[in-house]
Amino acid sequence: MSQPSVPTPENRNPLLSTWNSRFGLPPFKAIAPEHFRPAFDRALAAHRAEIDAIAAEAAAPSFANTIEALERSGQALERVSNLFYVLAGADTGDAIEEIERDIAPLLARHSDALYLNAGLFRRIEALHKRGDTLGLLPEQYRVLDRYHTRFVRAGAALGKDAQGRLAAINERLASLGTQFGQNVLADEKSYALMLEEGDLVGLPEFAIAAARAAAEERGHKGKHAITLARSSVETFLQFSARRDLREKAFKAWIMRGEGGGKTDNRDIVAEMVRLRAERARLIGYETFADYRLDDQMAKTPAAARNLLDDVWGRALAKATIERDALQDMIAQEGGNFALAPWDWRYYTQKLRKVKYDLDEAEIKPYFQLDRMIEAAFETAHRLFGLSFKSVDVPLYHSDARAWEVLDANGHHAGLFVGDYFARGSKHSGAWMTSLRDQQKLSGDMAPVIVNVCNFSKPAAGETALLSFDDARTLFHEFGHALHGLLSNVTYPLLAGTSVSSDFVELPSQLYEHWLEVPEILKKYARHARTNEPMPQALLDKVLATRTFNQGFATVEYTACALVDLDLHGLKEPGALDVAGFEHESLARIHMPAEIVMRHRIPHFQHLFSGGGYAAGYYSYMWSEVLDADAFEAFEETGDTFDPATAKRLREFIYSAGNLRDPAEAYKAFRGRLPTVDALLRKRGLAEPANA
Ligand SMILES: [Zn+2]
């Protein structure tokens, strides 16, 4: 027997050692959940010491000893928390969730120790006052200005009492946001609609295969399950001829976070809304929405609401016509019931078949996951000269895959990780995140970017197929990924997607347009069995239905954005009745009874799981004004890959991070600001309503 060695925690903990693996990836195989707490503790303490040293610096404040020093600090913390949150989102479990609950308030406290540090703020304030005399490069001035804005917005200029209260609020909000997301996941994990053979009526082959795979993942091999992942439940709602089962699945889906008991999110929401309003007041704003939007491209809630209102009336008119057409169809079939929310997708699918002779089941075999990944890569190649080389590196889950990204000269430009399938350990939705962001201050750091989606996983040996919407999601997230991969800045603060949330959806939503470009679609939409490209007639039909059902889609989205602004526009939320508030807010805008918000408040993760989009869900529509107009810049040249336009797009948008104010960045690309016209054309809302 060998002598048992007692390693010190440092040399036993792979999170605390240098990562020498290829591309600077974490040694995933060696990492266990219990490594995170000690690693966080060490990284937090190290960053704290760096911050204190910068604040206590004896020399007069300079850009180098204050701003650059801050930009160089906290690297271990960045590394550990990036990795942790990739896992907490995409491959979580009881142990990770427990750490997540513990660590959220600690990170909030740590952030306040930085932003409410009086000595540090004095230095930044002094530098900012004489910013134009410091001889700074434009990027350096932007970094200084952003730090100053961040500190002021965090409450650095306030008195001690207000700061104490702010810190308490931030800590509480961090815990509540974590619990909110975990509750949604718990509700999703605990539910599955198990189907017997006779319950499959109407479901096409691909949907049955996905239901079989979902059952198997949950330990019911040989059975069929519908889960609350969007890809699973929406497909079921589209095709199932069993109205009773559609109702059952739909109700479970929209009741996430509102089921009573331990995972009910209503009290959490009420408290978060109250705390956010109080926080905004302390910092000097009337409401949380005013506070939030002051540092966005929109600047004011009124500006965001104007856009939404403009679209809402048109969308409502179009949705009404769509509803009547669906109701007619029910009558024609001899149905004697009013269209309900769980019928909308089913009859829309049928109507599409009648009107356009187009069936989702007919399109689906042409959208193979792997071909769509290639399509996204080729688009990036044609626009930006990037190439992607599949690499075999250990990752956190066997479903995740990696590609090395090479620039036009064949030089390493970053690593892209795609993690596409739904599973019980993954939160719902789709997102881009990073293990490492681009920067040049501490060496020339290439980014490591991750895309996470929730597509239905095929049974072993079968080809993964996407819906057209799934393919659009893949392009969307890949657009975000390129924003990270093409980033070309010196300072970490400005890298990649660190822009305002109403601008960050421009690179992602703009990218979706290229999925529909005939050169891409023709080449990559190939039948899974025959490898034949999609016939021109079918392709034409797919493109012709682009504005079909857009009344529904626009209503479903815009209602969420309006309710979000209402909720975060409350001055004194008091003891908020969340369900009642949602109901009243929707009644005010005459929400059709047959359409339910895309995300109801109790599971609205954009607003409450963390809160990146709180008072910011309008961002998608705001960015859509930009992306619709930006794509027309290509169309105007007659070439959807026009090299000169692509070059400007790269220079001012995809590689520029937060180098410029968003409006300036857009003007630099387009020569002017956008108008709403292109968006209305894109959604088929420009003409008088017509289904
Ligand atoms: Zn996005």
Boltz pocket constraint, residues with backbone or C-beta under 6 A from the ligand:
constraints:
  - pocket:
      binder: B
      contacts: [[A, 476], [A, 480], [A, 504], [A, 505], [A, 508]]
      max_distance: 6.0
